Amino acid sequence: MSAIQKNVESASEQYSSTFTQGHLALPPAKKYLVLTCMDARIDPARAFGIELGDAHVIRNAGASAIDALRSIVISEQLLGTNEIILVKHTGCGMLTFENEDAYGVVEKNLGAEAVAELKAKNLDFLPFPKLEEAVEKDVEFLKASKLVPESVTISGWVYEVETGKTRRVV
């Protein structure tokens, strides 16, 4: 067992020994979801005031609305959420490369067959050069999607990893 796995096991034992919230309902109590980046410097619960059971939290590289759409539809249509809080952040890795760069790294590290698979799947890593514009673009994507009802409230934010502050963009 790796050190990480041992830590998970130990943390689980400690957490479950005092856990008392197994009664919470499946749908989020406050009927909203947060889409944010997978960056390890973001603690969505603490940074955005989310208590256990309040909201769905969807995380992916760059807080991509395109990448999260499947989960968003499930959250809204099957579990009743009616608001989306999209939060990208400063210092995001998605600001630092283009698709060609990612393809090159994959080829260098994993070889030509791996790149061929990326090309066959037409994988877009969805990088973006400008943070606020990316927030606006993703909010526009969600608002234009027929998979997101017009009744869903959507807002876009930037979390500042340097200060811990979150500011509204749109």
N, CA and C of each residue as an Amber inpcrd file, in Angstrom:
protein
   510
   0.8440000  -1.1760000   0.0000000   0.0000000   0.0000000   0.0000000
   0.8910000   1.2410000   0.0000000   0.5680000   2.1900000  -0.8790000
   1.3620000   3.4180000  -0.9620000   1.1080000   4.3050000   0.2550000
   1.9770000   5.2830000   0.4520000   1.8170000   6.2300000   1.5600000
   0.5160000   7.0190000   1.4130000   0.1540000   7.3520000   0.1860000
  -1.0990000   8.0760000  -0.0600000  -2.2910000   7.2040000   0.3350000
  -2.2630000   5.9300000  -0.0470000  -3.3570000   5.0150000   0.3000000
  -3.4620000   4.8270000   1.8140000  -2.3290000   4.7470000   2.4800000
  -2.3340000   4.6390000   3.9390000  -2.9550000   5.8820000   4.5620000
  -2.6440000   7.0480000   3.9940000  -3.2230000   8.2820000   4.4980000
  -4.7400000   8.2930000   4.3170000  -5.2100000   7.8450000   3.1500000
  -6.6590000   7.7800000   2.9040000  -7.3190000   6.8620000   3.9240000
  -6.7240000   5.7210000   4.1410000  -7.2760000   4.7550000   5.0970000
  -7.3270000   5.3440000   6.5060000  -6.2440000   5.9760000   6.9210000
  -6.1760000   6.5730000   8.2560000  -7.1720000   7.7190000   8.4040000
  -7.2070000   8.5830000   7.4030000  -8.1430000   9.7190000   7.4480000
  -9.5780000   9.2260000   7.4810000  -9.8740000   8.1800000   6.7240000
 -11.2200000   7.6150000   6.7080000 -11.6170000   7.0890000   8.0840000
 -10.7040000   6.4160000   8.7340000 -10.9830000   5.9090000  10.0790000
 -11.2960000   7.0540000  11.0370000 -10.4780000   8.0910000  10.9870000
 -10.6730000   9.2350000  11.8740000 -11.9820000   9.9530000  11.5550000
 -12.2440000  10.2150000  10.2800000 -13.4480000  10.9350000   9.8540000
 -14.7070000  10.1560000  10.2170000 -14.7210000   8.8820000   9.9020000
 -15.9310000   8.0800000  10.1190000 -16.2160000   7.8340000  11.5920000
 -15.2010000   7.9540000  12.4440000 -15.4020000   7.6940000  13.8680000
 -16.3290000   8.7150000  14.5320000 -16.4500000   9.9000000  13.9410000
 -17.3400000  10.9230000  14.5070000 -18.3970000  11.3920000  13.4960000
 -18.5110000  10.6930000  12.3750000 -19.4390000  11.0960000  11.3090000
 -20.8830000  10.8890000  11.7560000 -21.6960000  11.9470000  11.5740000
 -23.0980000  11.8790000  11.9980000 -24.0630000  12.3940000  10.9240000
 -23.5770000  12.5390000   9.6860000 -24.4290000  13.1530000   8.6720000
 -24.8510000  12.1800000   7.5720000 -24.9330000  10.9210000   7.8840000
 -25.3510000   9.9220000   6.9250000 -26.8160000  10.0260000   6.5350000
 -27.5540000  10.8530000   7.2130000 -28.9840000  11.0370000   6.9380000
 -29.2590000  12.0570000   5.8340000 -28.2530000  12.7710000   5.3700000
 -28.4700000  13.8140000   4.3730000 -29.0750000  13.2330000   3.0970000
 -29.9550000  14.0090000   2.4710000 -30.6190000  13.5820000   1.2460000
 -29.6480000  13.5960000   0.0660000 -29.9550000  12.8220000  -0.9570000
 -29.1350000  12.7710000  -2.1680000 -29.0980000  14.1140000  -2.8970000
 -30.2450000  14.7590000  -3.1680000 -30.1740000  16.0650000  -3.8520000
 -29.5530000  17.1160000  -2.9290000 -28.7930000  18.0390000  -3.4920000
 -28.1980000  19.0860000  -2.6570000 -29.2810000  19.9870000  -2.0430000
 -29.1840000  20.2170000  -0.7590000 -30.1990000  20.9470000  -0.0060000
 -30.4270000  22.3720000  -0.5060000 -29.3620000  23.0330000  -0.9650000
 -29.5060000  24.4220000  -1.4020000 -29.6740000  24.5460000  -2.9090000
 -29.7840000  23.4190000  -3.6000000 -30.1400000  23.3460000  -5.0200000
 -29.2170000  24.1350000  -5.9600000 -27.9240000  24.1030000  -5.6790000
 -26.9890000  24.7430000  -6.6020000 -25.7690000  23.8590000  -6.7940000
 -25.0120000  24.2030000  -7.8240000 -23.7610000  23.4950000  -8.0570000
 -22.6620000  24.5130000  -8.2880000 -21.4720000  24.1190000  -7.9020000
 -20.2740000  24.9170000  -8.1250000 -19.3970000  24.1420000  -9.0930000
 -19.0180000  24.7990000 -10.1620000 -18.0590000  24.2390000 -11.1120000
 -16.7660000  25.0050000 -10.9220000 -15.7190000  24.2990000 -10.5040000
 -14.4390000  24.9550000 -10.2800000 -13.3040000  24.0570000 -10.7580000
 -12.1200000  24.5640000 -10.6940000 -10.9390000  23.8570000 -11.1800000
 -10.5050000  22.7770000 -10.1990000  -9.7860000  21.8050000 -10.7260000
  -9.2540000  20.7220000  -9.8970000  -7.9900000  21.1350000  -9.1440000
  -7.5460000  22.3630000  -9.3360000  -6.3200000  22.8540000  -8.7030000
  -6.3360000  22.5780000  -7.2010000  -5.2560000  22.0060000  -6.7080000
  -5.1580000  21.6080000  -5.3060000  -5.1250000  22.7910000  -4.3420000
  -4.9460000  23.9990000  -4.8600000  -4.9150000  25.1820000  -3.9940000
  -6.3050000  25.7220000  -3.6870000  -7.3390000  25.1030000  -4.2420000
  -8.7060000  25.5600000  -4.0110000  -9.4200000  24.5650000  -3.1100000
  -9.9530000  25.0480000  -2.0070000 -10.7850000  24.2530000  -1.1130000
 -12.2020000  24.8080000  -1.2500000 -13.0030000  24.2520000  -2.1750000
 -14.3240000  24.8270000  -2.4560000 -15.2180000  24.9720000  -1.2290000
 -15.2240000  24.0070000  -0.3520000 -16.0940000  24.0870000   0.8180000
 -15.7530000  25.3100000   1.6730000 -14.5000000  25.4900000   1.9490000
 -14.0910000  26.6270000   2.7930000 -14.1310000  27.9430000   2.0410000
 -13.6610000  27.9440000   0.7980000 -13.5760000  29.1950000   0.0360000
 -14.9470000  29.7450000  -0.3560000 -15.9160000  28.8460000  -0.5900000
 -17.2240000  29.2830000  -1.0810000 -18.3480000  29.0280000  -0.0810000
 -18.0110000  28.6490000   1.1390000 -19.0090000  28.4870000   2.1940000
 -19.9880000  27.3450000   1.9680000 -19.4890000  26.2120000   1.5210000
 -20.3520000  25.0710000   1.2280000 -20.2830000  24.0610000   2.3790000
 -21.4230000  23.8200000   2.9840000 -21.5080000  22.7970000   4.0250000
 -21.8560000  21.4640000   3.3790000 -21.5340000  20.3710000   4.0490000
 -21.8460000  19.0430000   3.5570000 -23.3440000  18.9430000   3.2620000
 -23.6730000  18.5110000   2.0680000 -25.0680000  18.3560000   1.6720000
 -25.6780000  19.5600000   0.9920000 -24.9840000  20.7050000   0.9850000
 -25.5280000  21.9400000   0.4060000 -25.5780000  21.9430000  -1.1080000
 -24.4840000  21.5140000  -1.7490000 -24.3170000  21.7480000  -3.1860000
 -23.5110000  20.6280000  -3.8360000 -23.6660000  20.5270000  -5.1380000
 -22.7640000  19.6760000  -5.9050000 -21.5110000  20.4930000  -6.2110000
 -20.3670000  19.8500000  -6.1840000 -19.1250000  20.4960000  -6.5740000
 -18.5270000  19.6610000  -7.7030000 -18.4020000  20.2870000  -8.8680000
 -17.8310000  19.6420000 -10.0400000 -16.4590000  20.2620000 -10.2540000
 -15.4550000  19.4180000 -10.3750000 -14.0970000  19.9130000 -10.5630000
 -13.4820000  19.2700000 -11.7890000 -12.8390000  20.0950000 -12.5930000
 -12.0590000  19.5870000 -13.7220000 -10.9810000  20.6050000 -14.0470000
 -10.0900000  20.2580000 -14.9400000  -9.0100000  21.1530000 -15.3130000
  -9.5770000  22.4230000 -15.9380000  -9.3640000  23.5450000 -15.2960000
  -9.7870000  24.8290000 -15.8190000 -11.2280000  25.2020000 -15.5570000
 -11.9550000  24.4100000 -14.7830000 -13.3880000  24.6610000 -14.5330000
 -14.1390000  24.7910000 -15.8550000 -13.9060000  23.8510000 -16.7520000
 -14.4830000  23.8950000 -18.0920000 -15.9510000  23.4990000 -18.0960000
 -16.8000000  24.4070000 -18.5750000 -18.2260000  24.1180000 -18.7010000
 -18.4740000  23.0270000 -19.7370000 -17.6920000  23.0380000 -20.8080000
 -17.8380000  22.0130000 -21.8510000 -17.5560000  20.6300000 -21.2600000
 -16.4840000  20.5180000 -20.5280000 -16.0800000  19.2590000 -19.9140000
 -17.0730000  18.8040000 -18.8430000 -17.7330000  19.7390000 -18.1800000
 -18.6280000  19.4310000 -17.0630000 -20.0850000  19.2540000 -17.4680000
 -20.4050000  19.4560000 -18.7200000 -21.8030000  19.4980000 -19.1320000
 -22.5810000  18.2470000 -18.7290000 -22.0120000  17.0810000 -18.8880000
 -22.6920000  15.8360000 -18.5130000 -23.0960000  15.8740000 -17.0360000
 -22.1910000  16.2660000 -16.1690000 -22.4770000  16.3350000 -14.7360000
 -23.4920000  17.4340000 -14.4200000 -23.4240000  18.5330000 -15.1440000
 -24.3780000  19.6240000 -14.9400000 -25.7940000  19.1530000 -15.2610000
 -25.9580000  18.4610000 -16.3780000 -27.2820000  17.9550000 -16.7580000
 -27.8060000  16.9860000 -15.6960000 -26.9710000  16.0940000 -15.2240000
 -27.3890000  15.1600000 -14.1760000 -27.7950000  15.9200000 -12.9180000
 -26.9850000  16.8940000 -12.5240000 -27.2650000  17.6810000 -11.3210000
 -28.6080000  18.3950000 -11.4210000 -28.8750000  18.9950000 -12.5620000
 -30.1180000  19.7490000 -12.7380000 -31.3200000  18.8480000 -12.9880000
 -31.2040000  17.9710000 -13.9640000 -32.3600000  17.2040000 -14.4090000
 -32.7340000  16.0580000 -13.4690000 -31.7570000  15.4360000 -12.8460000
 -32.0480000  14.3040000 -11.9700000 -32.0520000  14.6610000 -10.4910000
 -31.3490000  15.7440000 -10.1310000 -31.2010000  16.0540000  -8.7090000
 -31.6380000  17.4600000  -8.3230000 -32.2430000  18.1880000  -9.2520000
 -32.9670000  19.4060000  -8.9170000 -32.2060000  20.6820000  -8.6680000
 -30.9380000  20.7700000  -9.0720000 -30.2500000  22.0480000  -8.8700000
 -30.7750000  23.0870000  -9.8580000 -30.7410000  24.3410000  -9.4520000
 -31.2600000  25.4050000 -10.3050000 -30.3740000  26.6480000 -10.3430000
 -29.1200000  26.4730000  -9.9410000 -28.1610000  27.5760000 -10.0260000
 -26.7690000  27.0050000 -10.2420000 -25.9860000  27.7210000 -11.0680000
 -24.6050000  27.3270000 -11.3490000 -23.6850000  28.4790000 -10.9750000
 -22.7010000  28.1700000 -10.1540000 -21.6430000  29.1090000  -9.7950000
 -20.3720000  28.5750000 -10.4640000 -19.9010000  29.2450000 -11.5020000
 -18.6990000  28.8300000 -12.2250000 -17.5200000  29.6430000 -11.7020000
 -16.4770000  28.9600000 -11.2310000 -15.3370000  29.6530000 -10.6200000
 -14.0260000  29.1670000 -11.2360000 -13.4010000  30.0390000 -12.0250000
 -12.0290000  29.7870000 -12.5010000 -11.0920000  30.4930000 -11.5160000
  -9.7810000  30.4320000 -11.7520000  -8.8810000  31.0310000 -10.7670000
  -7.6030000  31.5830000 -11.3870000  -6.9960000  32.4870000 -10.6480000
  -5.7110000  33.0480000 -11.0530000  -4.6550000  31.9570000 -10.9750000
  -3.6100000  32.1180000 -11.7610000  -2.5100000  31.1710000 -11.7360000
  -2.8870000  29.7870000 -12.2530000  -3.9330000  29.6990000 -13.0560000
  -4.3980000  28.4040000 -13.5610000  -3.4280000  27.8590000 -14.6090000
  -3.1650000  26.5840000 -14.5330000  -2.2970000  25.9380000 -15.5140000
  -2.8470000  26.0210000 -16.9300000  -4.1630000  26.1390000 -17.0820000
  -4.7760000  26.1980000 -18.4090000  -4.4020000  27.4820000 -19.1510000
  -3.8710000  28.4540000 -18.4310000  -3.4120000  29.7070000 -19.0310000
  -2.0090000  29.5820000 -19.6250000  -1.3440000  28.4560000 -19.3820000
   0.0880000  28.3580000 -19.6740000   0.4540000  27.5470000 -20.9030000
  -0.5190000  26.9910000 -21.6100000  -0.1890000  26.1560000 -22.7630000
  -1.2890000  26.1980000 -23.8120000  -0.9890000  25.6400000 -24.9620000
  -1.9710000  25.4590000 -26.0310000  -2.0750000  23.9620000 -26.3090000
  -3.0890000  23.5610000 -27.0430000  -3.2830000  22.1450000 -27.3450000
  -2.0340000  21.4870000 -27.9150000  -1.3400000  22.1870000 -28.8130000
  -0.1530000  21.6220000 -29.4450000   0.9090000  21.2770000 -28.3990000
   1.0240000  22.1160000 -27.3790000   1.9900000  21.8600000 -26.3040000
   1.6340000  20.5760000 -25.5520000   0.3620000  20.4210000 -25.2350000
  -0.0800000  19.2240000 -24.5050000   0.1310000  17.9750000 -25.3450000
  -0.1950000  18.0550000 -26.6160000   0.0220000  16.9190000 -27.5040000
   1.5070000  16.5590000 -27.5550000   2.3660000  17.5700000 -27.5820000
   3.8120000  17.3360000 -27.6120000   4.3140000  16.6460000 -26.3500000
   3.8090000  17.0610000 -25.2000000   4.2070000  16.4370000 -23.9330000
   3.7360000  14.9820000 -23.8920000   2.5130000  14.7530000 -24.3400000
   2.0070000  13.3750000 -24.3720000   2.8710000  12.5140000 -25.2820000
   3.2350000  13.0480000 -26.4420000   4.0730000  12.2800000 -27.3660000
   5.4390000  11.9750000 -26.7400000   6.0330000  12.9730000 -26.1140000
   7.3440000  12.7930000 -25.4890000   7.2840000  11.7550000 -24.3640000
   6.2450000  11.8350000 -23.5340000   6.1610000  10.9720000 -22.3540000
   5.5300000   9.6100000 -22.6140000   4.5730000   9.5620000 -23.5380000
   3.8100000   8.3230000 -23.7320000   3.9410000   7.7050000 -25.1160000
   4.4760000   8.4790000 -26.0650000   4.7360000   7.9140000 -27.3840000
   3.6770000   8.2080000 -28.4320000   4.0030000   7.7750000 -29.6390000
   3.1720000   8.0590000 -30.8140000   1.7950000   7.4200000 -30.7280000
   1.6950000   6.2350000 -30.1390000   0.3840000   5.5860000 -30.0380000
  -0.5690000   6.3860000 -29.1590000  -0.0480000   6.9790000 -28.1070000
  -0.8780000   7.7980000 -27.2220000  -1.3660000   9.0450000 -27.9570000
  -0.4850000   9.6760000 -28.7290000  -0.8910000  10.8510000 -29.5070000
  -1.9200000  10.4520000 -30.5600000  -1.7360000   9.2930000 -31.1680000
  -2.7170000   8.8080000 -32.1440000  -4.0840000   8.6420000 -31.4900000
  -4.1050000   8.1730000 -30.2560000  -5.3770000   8.0410000 -29.5370000
  -6.0000000   9.4050000 -29.2710000  -5.1840000  10.3820000 -28.8670000
  -5.6990000  11.7440000 -28.6640000  -6.3340000  12.2790000 -29.9480000
  -5.6280000  12.0750000 -31.0570000  -6.1270000  12.5600000 -32.3470000
  -7.3970000  11.8260000 -32.7560000  -7.4440000  10.5170000 -32.5410000
  -8.6340000   9.7400000 -32.8850000  -9.8390000  10.1920000 -32.0710000
  -9.6070000  10.5770000 -30.8360000 -10.6920000  11.0580000 -29.9640000
 -10.9260000  12.5590000 -30.1370000 -10.0900000  13.1930000 -30.9720000
 -10.1820000  14.6350000 -31.2070000 -10.2150000  15.4050000 -29.8790000
  -9.3250000  15.0270000 -28.9720000  -9.3270000  15.6070000 -27.6320000
  -8.8040000  17.0350000 -27.6290000  -9.6140000  17.9160000 -27.1080000
  -9.2520000  19.3150000 -26.9130000  -8.9900000  19.4910000 -25.4240000
  -7.8200000  19.9430000 -25.0570000  -7.4900000  20.1420000 -23.6510000
  -8.1490000  21.4020000 -23.0780000  -8.7720000  22.1960000 -23.9390000
  -9.5470000  23.3860000 -23.5580000  -8.7410000  24.4280000 -22.7820000
  -7.5090000  24.7140000 -23.2150000  -6.7570000  25.7840000 -22.5590000
  -7.3620000  27.1350000 -22.9180000  -7.0060000  28.1590000 -22.1680000
  -7.4910000  29.5030000 -22.4690000  -6.4100000  30.5250000 -22.1500000
  -6.2950000  31.5840000 -22.9850000  -5.2270000  32.5640000 -22.7840000
  -5.5840000  33.7120000 -21.8380000  -6.8890000  33.9880000 -21.6560000
  -7.3050000  35.1320000 -20.8340000  -8.3850000  34.6740000 -19.8510000
  -8.1220000  34.8850000 -18.5830000  -8.9500000  34.3550000 -17.5070000
 -10.3910000  34.8800000 -17.5260000 -10.5650000  36.1850000 -17.4430000
 -11.9230000  36.7450000 -17.3800000 -12.7260000  36.4150000 -18.6350000
 -12.0560000  36.4540000 -19.7960000 -12.7400000  36.0970000 -21.0460000
 -13.1800000  34.6360000 -21.0310000 -12.3760000  33.7700000 -20.4360000
 -12.7350000  32.3540000 -20.3470000 -13.9580000  32.1600000 -19.4490000
 -14.0310000  32.9250000 -18.3570000 -15.2080000  32.8680000 -17.4850000
 -16.4440000  33.2880000 -18.2750000 -16.3450000  34.4240000 -18.9560000
 -17.4730000  34.9280000 -19.7500000 -17.8880000  33.9340000 -20.8300000
 -16.9100000  33.3440000 -21.5010000 -17.1870000  32.3880000 -22.5770000
 -17.9180000  31.1500000 -22.0470000 -17.4750000  30.6310000 -20.9000000
 -18.1260000  29.4500000 -20.3410000 -19.5430000  29.7590000 -19.8560000
 -19.7420000  30.9290000 -19.2730000 -21.0940000  31.3240000 -18.8560000
 -21.9920000  31.4510000 -20.0840000 -21.4850000  32.0730000 -21.1430000
 -22.2530000  32.1840000 -22.3900000 -22.5760000  30.8100000 -22.9630000
 -21.6070000  29.8780000 -22.9240000 -21.8300000  28.5140000 -23.4020000
 -22.9920000  27.8640000 -22.6500000 -22.9930000  27.9920000 -21.3250000
 -24.0570000  27.3870000 -20.5240000 -25.4070000  28.0340000 -20.7930000
 -25.4170000  29.3530000 -20.9040000 -26.6790000  30.0520000 -21.1600000
 -27.2430000  29.7300000 -22.5440000 -26.3760000  29.4340000 -23.5010000
 -26.8170000  29.1280000 -24.8620000 -27.2150000  27.6650000 -25.0330000
 -26.8240000  26.8190000 -24.1050000 -27.0840000  25.3890000 -24.2370000
 -28.5590000  25.0670000 -24.0040000 -29.1240000  24.2580000 -24.8720000
 -30.4940000  23.7670000 -24.6980000 -30.5630000  22.7690000 -23.5440000
 -29.4240000  22.3010000 -23.0660000 -29.3720000  21.3570000 -21.9480000
 -29.4370000  22.0440000 -20.5900000 -29.3400000  23.3590000 -20.5950000
 -29.4300000  24.1370000 -19.3590000 -30.6580000  25.0380000 -19.4840000
 -31.7020000  24.7820000 -18.7170000 -32.9170000  25.5890000 -18.8230000
 -32.6710000  27.0740000 -18.5550000 -33.4440000  27.9180000 -19.2040000
 -33.3140000  29.3710000 -19.0080000 -33.5760000  29.7730000 -17.5650000
 -34.3180000  28.9560000 -16.8440000 -34.6420000  29.2670000 -15.4470000
 -33.4500000  29.0940000 -14.5030000 -32.3790000  28.4470000 -14.9730000
 -31.1930000  28.2320000 -14.1430000 -30.3910000  29.5320000 -14.0610000
 -30.0960000  29.9510000 -12.8580000 -29.2770000  31.1420000 -12.6310000
 -27.8140000  30.7450000 -12.7940000 -27.0740000  31.5240000 -13.5990000
 -25.6690000  31.2120000 -13.8710000 -24.8190000  32.4580000 -13.6190000
 -23.7510000  32.2920000 -12.8650000 -22.8210000  33.3990000 -12.6550000
 -21.3920000  32.8820000 -12.7950000 -20.4770000  33.8030000 -13.1000000
 -19.0750000  33.4640000 -13.2940000 -18.1790000  34.2630000 -12.3700000
 -17.1990000  33.6000000 -11.8080000 -16.3480000  34.1840000 -10.7790000
 -14.8770000  33.8470000 -11.0190000 -13.9950000  34.5980000 -10.3710000
 -12.5630000  34.2860000 -10.3380000 -12.1410000  34.2110000  -8.8780000
 -11.5150000  33.0840000  -8.5410000 -10.9240000  32.8890000  -7.2200000
  -9.4500000  33.2690000  -7.3310000  -8.9830000  34.0950000  -6.4170000
  -7.5840000  34.5280000  -6.4220000  -6.7880000  33.6380000  -5.4760000
  -5.9440000  32.7620000  -6.0500000  -5.1820000  31.8380000  -5.2110000
  -4.1950000  32.5780000  -4.3070000  -3.8340000  33.7860000  -4.6860000
  -2.8680000  34.5630000  -3.8990000  -3.4830000  35.1230000  -2.6240000
  -4.7910000  35.4270000  -2.6580000  -5.4400000  36.0950000  -1.5230000
  -6.5670000  35.2890000  -0.8920000  -7.1020000  34.3030000  -1.6090000
  -8.2500000  33.5490000  -1.1290000  -9.5820000  34.2290000  -1.4020000
  -9.5480000  35.3840000  -2.0680000 -10.7860000  36.1200000  -2.3680000
 -11.4090000  35.6200000  -3.6670000 -12.7190000  35.7170000  -3.7380000
 -13.4600000  35.3630000  -4.9370000 -14.2110000  36.6020000  -5.3890000
 -14.0840000  36.9280000  -6.6930000 -14.7670000  38.1110000  -7.2250000
 -15.6250000  37.7310000  -8.4080000 -16.7620000  38.3760000  -8.4950000
 -17.7110000  38.0970000  -9.5850000 -17.2330000  38.7630000 -10.8710000
 -17.3060000  38.0290000 -11.9680000 -16.9680000  38.5420000 -13.2880000
 -18.2390000  38.8050000 -14.0620000 -19.1590000  37.8700000 -14.0280000
 -20.4280000  37.9950000 -14.7620000 -21.5370000  37.2570000 -14.0130000
